Amino acid sequence: MSQTTQNGAISAPKKELLRGTAIAAIVAGVILAIAVLPAEYGIDPTGIGKKLGLTAMHNAAAATLPEAAPASVSATSATVAKPTAANPSAPARKPSTVAAPGEERAITIASAETAPYRVDTMEIILAPGKGLEVKTSLAKGATLIYSWKTTGGEVLNHDFHGEPLNAKHDEFESFILEDNVSESRGSLIAPFTGVHGWYWKNKNKTPVTVVLNASGFYTDIVRK
């Protein structure tokens, strides 16, 4: 039963206070085990949290959280670097979003080259009604730049294309196809290791001379 103090306040006996505290602690522990741990931390010691769907709430919340960036990545990084054969330990960095005003950013492809840089000029004579190819050997990711023109302004059909190493029959990719042109220029970052180059078809009734200027990181250049 309760007791009255000198100032008129009513106080409970110590046994009742202790019992009330113990009951409150037990109730809090039950709530912690059944509701708080499954919902907040995914810990379900009793299994009741799973039945009540509380652990599912935790899993759904965890799935929507963004992954933390690696400590070595700067939040303001504006460059992309990937490990290469020459530097396999190069750290990956956050993709760049830099773009010129009014432009949509293109995909950046950059790589260190192992083949020496070279420059070649070649004069090719195409017989009437005949075709001819000139090919370079490029490793995947290597760059080739070119320009060509006919000496007399004659027009040709042109196919700038590539074939992967050990290509099967008719396994090739055309990069630039042009009909009735007297000159062309372009560049390529090789999408695969193989031979890449030009095919011209002379539909004229007289021979046509083509002057080809090529440069880049190819290992050879041959006419076929």
C-alpha positions in Angstrom: 0.0 0.0 0.0 1.1 3.6 -0.5 2.5 5.9 2.2 2.0 9.7 2.7 5.1 11.9 3.3 5.4 15.0 5.5 4.7 17.3 2.5 1.5 15.4 1.5 3.0 13.6 -1.5 2.1 9.9 -1.9 5.1 7.5 -2.3 5.0 3.7 -3.1 6.9 1.2 -1.0 10.4 0.3 -2.3 9.3 -3.3 -3.2 6.5 -1.9 -5.5 9.0 0.5 -7.2 11.5 -2.3 -7.8 8.8 -4.6 -9.2 7.5 -1.8 -11.5 11.1 -1.1 -12.7 11.7 -4.8 -13.4 8.4 -5.2 -15.4 9.3 -2.1 -17.5 12.7 -3.5 -18.2 11.3 -6.8 -19.3 8.7 -5.2 -21.5 11.4 -3.0 -23.1 13.6 -6.1 -23.7 10.7 -7.9 -25.4 10.0 -4.9 -27.6 13.7 -4.6 -28.5 14.0 -8.3 -29.4 10.7 -8.6 -31.3 10.5 -5.2 -33.1 13.5 -2.9 -32.9 16.3 -5.3 -33.7 14.5 -6.9 -36.7 13.3 -3.7 -38.2 16.3 -1.5 -37.6 19.3 -3.9 -37.7 17.9 -7.1 -39.4 18.6 -9.1 -36.2 15.8 -11.5 -35.3 16.7 -13.6 -32.3 13.1 -14.8 -31.7 12.0 -15.3 -35.3 8.9 -13.3 -34.7 10.3 -10.3 -36.6 10.4 -12.3 -39.8 6.8 -13.5 -39.3 5.7 -9.9 -38.7 7.6 -8.7 -41.8 9.9 -6.5 -39.8 13.1 -8.0 -41.2 11.8 -7.4 -44.7 11.4 -3.7 -43.9 15.1 -3.6 -42.9 16.2 -5.4 -46.1 14.2 -3.1 -48.3 15.7 0.0 -46.6 19.2 -1.3 -46.9 18.8 -2.0 -50.6 17.9 1.6 -51.4 20.9 3.1 -49.6 23.7 4.3 -52.0 27.0 2.6 -51.9 29.7 4.5 -50.2 32.5 5.7 -52.5 35.9 4.2 -51.9 38.1 6.3 -49.7 40.6 6.8 -52.5 38.0 8.4 -54.9 37.6 12.1 -54.8 33.9 13.3 -54.9 34.9 16.0 -57.4 37.0 13.8 -59.7 36.3 14.6 -63.3 38.5 12.0 -65.0 38.2 8.3 -65.9 41.1 5.9 -65.6 41.0 2.2 -65.8 43.7 -0.4 -65.2 45.8 -1.1 -68.3 48.4 -3.7 -69.2 51.1 -1.2 -68.5 49.6 -0.1 -65.2 47.3 -2.9 -63.9 47.1 -1.3 -60.4 45.7 2.0 -61.7 42.7 2.9 -59.5 39.3 3.4 -61.0 38.0 7.0 -60.7 34.6 8.6 -60.9 33.4 9.1 -64.6 33.7 12.7 -65.8 30.7 14.9 -66.5 32.7 17.7 -68.2 31.2 18.9 -71.4 31.3 22.0 -73.7 28.3 24.3 -73.6 25.4 23.1 -75.7 27.1 19.7 -76.3 26.2 16.2 -75.2 29.4 14.6 -73.8 30.8 11.7 -75.9 32.3 8.5 -74.5 36.0 9.0 -73.6 38.4 6.4 -74.9 42.0 6.9 -74.0 44.9 4.5 -73.6 48.7 4.5 -73.4 50.3 2.9 -76.5 52.9 0.3 -76.7 53.6 0.4 -80.5 55.7 3.2 -81.8 54.1 6.2 -83.5 54.6 6.1 -87.3 53.7 8.2 -90.4 53.3 6.7 -93.9 52.5 8.0 -97.4 51.6 5.6 -100.1 50.7 6.0 -103.7 48.2 3.4 -105.0 47.2 2.9 -108.7 43.8 1.3 -109.3 43.2 -0.4 -112.6 40.0 0.3 -114.5 37.0 -1.6 -112.9 39.3 -3.1 -110.2 39.5 -2.9 -106.4 42.4 -2.8 -104.1 43.0 -2.9 -100.3 45.6 -1.4 -98.0 45.6 -2.7 -94.4 47.3 -1.8 -91.1 47.8 -4.0 -88.1 46.3 -2.5 -84.9 46.0 -3.7 -81.4 42.7 -3.2 -79.6 42.5 0.5 -78.4 45.3 1.7 -80.8 44.7 4.8 -82.9 44.8 5.2 -86.7 44.4 8.6 -88.5 44.2 8.9 -92.3 43.5 11.0 -95.3 43.5 10.1 -99.0 42.5 11.7 -102.3 42.7 10.9 -106.0 45.3 12.9 -108.0 43.0 13.8 -110.8 39.7 14.3 -108.8 38.3 11.0 -110.0 35.6 9.4 -107.8 35.8 6.0 -106.2 33.8 3.8 -103.9 35.5 3.6 -100.5 35.1 1.2 -97.5 37.2 1.9 -94.3 36.8 -1.3 -92.3 38.5 -3.8 -90.0 38.7 -7.6 -89.4 39.5 -9.2 -86.1 42.6 -11.4 -85.7 41.9 -14.9 -87.2 38.6 -13.6 -88.6 36.2 -16.1 -90.1 34.9 -15.8 -93.7 33.1 -12.5 -94.1 33.7 -11.5 -90.5 34.5 -7.8 -90.7 33.1 -4.4 -89.7 32.7 -1.4 -92.0 33.4 1.9 -90.2 33.0 4.4 -93.1 31.2 3.5 -96.4 31.3 6.1 -99.2 30.3 6.0 -102.9 31.6 8.3 -105.6 34.1 10.3 -103.5 37.5 11.7 -104.6 38.9 12.1 -101.1 38.2 11.1 -97.5 39.7 11.5 -94.0 39.0 10.0 -90.6 40.3 8.3 -87.5 39.8 5.1 -85.6 40.4 3.7 -82.1 40.5 0.0 -82.9 37.6 -1.9 -81.2 39.4 -5.2 -81.6 42.9 -6.5 -82.4 43.2 -7.2 -86.1 43.8 -5.6 -89.5 42.1 -2.2 -90.3 42.3 -0.2 -93.5 40.8 0.8 -96.8 39.2 -0.7 -99.9 38.7 1.3 -103.1 36.8 0.3 -106.2 37.6 2.1 -109.4 34.5 2.2 -111.6 36.2 4.4 -114.1 37.5 3.3 -117.5 41.0 4.6 -116.9 43.5 4.0 -114.1 43.2 6.2 -111.0 46.0 7.1 -108.6 45.3 7.5 -104.9 47.6 9.2 -102.4 47.1 7.8 -98.9 48.5 9.5 -95.8 48.3 7.4 -92.6 49.6 7.9 -89.1 49.1 6.2 -85.7 50.2 3.3 -83.6 49.9 0.4 -86.2 52.8 -2.1 -86.6 52.7 -2.4 -90.4 50.9 -1.2 -93.6 50.6 -3.4 -96.7 48.6 -3.4 -99.9 46.6 -6.5 -100.9 
